[in-house]
Amino acid sequence: MVVRNNWRAAAVTAPRLAAARAATLLFLVGIGAIGSATLQAQTPGSQEPGQNPGSTTPGSTVEASAAKSADAQLGRVVAEKVQLRCWPSQVATPPMFEDELVKDEVVNVGAVEGGFRQVILPLGPVGYVSKKFTVTGADGAVVTKGNGVSFRYRPRSTEAPVDYLADATPLAIVGEDGDWWRARAAGVKAWLPEAEVQLVTTPSAADRDALAKSTARYQAEVQARLDAIAQQAKVAAQNDADLAAVKVVEDAFATEITKPATEQKFEPLTVALDKLTATLSEESAARPAIASLQKRIETQRWIAEALIIQQDKPVPATDVQPVVQPKDELDRFQSIGWLRYESTFGAPGTYYLEKGGKRLHVVTCASGRYDLALFLDREVGLIGPRRRPNTEGVSNLDVERIEVLGVPKH
């Protein structure tokens, strides 16, 4: 069962992880001068060609085999390109690890068995371990969980494992494949035909330098993952700190909006958010939170201003002079319109005032002051008394004063 992000499991496995990390560090520090105490875990048991490699029992772990192997030596690959084998057996299609070595590459080598030379890689060959039988620490370090954990050359549980790992064995993780860790395990045996690797009896400085570079390459592959996990943890911690700072301003905003509208002050909150934004990275998770909070603050500012305006009572003006509307000069006329004349056969004609095609009054001038004929077909303003007609019809307006207001356009 996989144990992840569980504090009870972490409490139980913390000593195991600490010991595993210490063992890994000691191994990496002394990797350039691998001695018999660390790398003697490669001596193969007597195994006939074609024998089932899965017949290895859980007790034959790396730790158990370490005491049986010979001291490590340097060797140089003489073939153009070779792939490491899982067992020293002469079979048509031998199981092989993913690791490939190229010509002139310098490696640590161990014992010989059945025409095969043991190859000791700095962190062990690449294989697969089920995640169900591992524990992962917060820093990304992975160790095995339980005794006899299978180490396989490919992610298949139906095949025999290459080796069995003891409890709390540190794994150098180089990748993942579904429910499997793609990992290296120090001490797991790997083999090459003896003819493909040559012993270096007197190692030169160049040989040791080549081995150191090879070791650094293996270590860098593993460290890249750990560095990425550490960086993710750093980013997550910074995001938590940034969001906590935004929460302080958000809490202050929540307090502010409980006050009366006239007492709400949002400028300090806006200034605080601007200062916080200036300290954030472009990828900070706090940026969207700040943008959302700024929008809420601006909306509340408008609401507060509207409430203040609504609650304010208008103050009557005391120094405003009343505006006197000018009187329409035409109001002095009793009636305004166009003066028309209608002749009558055998009798005097009639003057009348017309406006909009409608007769308003019959017009007379009893005083004789005006000759109405002089004002014919002109727009006039008339002043004088109006009398009701004796019969149904328009009223009579007796002119006392007449003024020309307009003339027809020709």
JOLINRA-V898715 format. One line per field, one symbol per residue. ss: DSSP state (h for helix, s for strand, l for the rest). phi: phi as a letter, one per 30 degrees, with the letter a starting at -180 (. if undefined). psi: psi as a letter, one per 40 degrees, with the letter a starting at -180 (. if undefined). A space follows every 50 residues. Layout:
ss=???
phi=???
psi=???
//
This chain:
ss=llslllhhhhhhhhhhhhhhhhhhhhhhhlhhhllhhhhlllllllllll llhhhllllllhhhhhllllllssssslllsssssllllllllllsssss sslllssssssssllssssslllllssssshhhssslllllsssllllss ssllllllllllsssllllssssssssllssssslllllsssshhhssss llllhhhhhhhhhhhhhhhhhhhhhhhhhhhhhhhhhhhhhhhhhhhhhh hhhhhhllllhhhlllhhhhhhhhhhhhlllllllhhhhhhhhhhhhhhh hhhhhhhhhhhlllllllllllllllllhhhhllssssssssssllssss sssssllssssssslllllllhhhhllssssssllsslllllllssssll ssssssslll
phi=.dcbhbddddddcedddddddddddddddcddbdcddccddcddddbdei dddddddedddedddddcddddbcbbdcddabcdcdbdbcbdbddbdddb cceidcbdbbdcbhibcdccdecjddbbbdddcbbcdddjdbbdbjdidd ccdadbddcdddaccddiddccdclbbidcdcbcbdjddbbbeedcbcdc dbdcdddddddddddddddddddedddddddddddddddddddddddddd dddddddddeedcdbcddddddddddedcdddcdddddddeddddddddd ddddddddddddcdcddcccdddcddddddddddablcdbbbdbdiaddb cbccbiibdcbdcbbddidbcdddcdicdbccbldcbdddbdlddcccdc bbbdcabdcc
psi=hhhhfhddddddeddddddddddddddddeddghadddeefehiihhihe iheeehidegidddedeeiiiiiiihheidhihhidigigidgihiiehh iihehhihibihhfeihhhgideiihahhhddfihhideehhiihiifhh hieigheeihidihiihfhhhgheaigbeihhiihhehiiiihdeehhih dghidddddddddddddddddddddddddddddddddddddddddddddd ddddddeeiideehheddddddddddddeiideheedddddddddddddd ddddddddddehhhhihefhhihhhhhhdeeeidihahhihhihheiiih hihihfehhdihhigdeedihddeehfihihhhiihiiidihaiihhhhd hhhhdiiih.
//
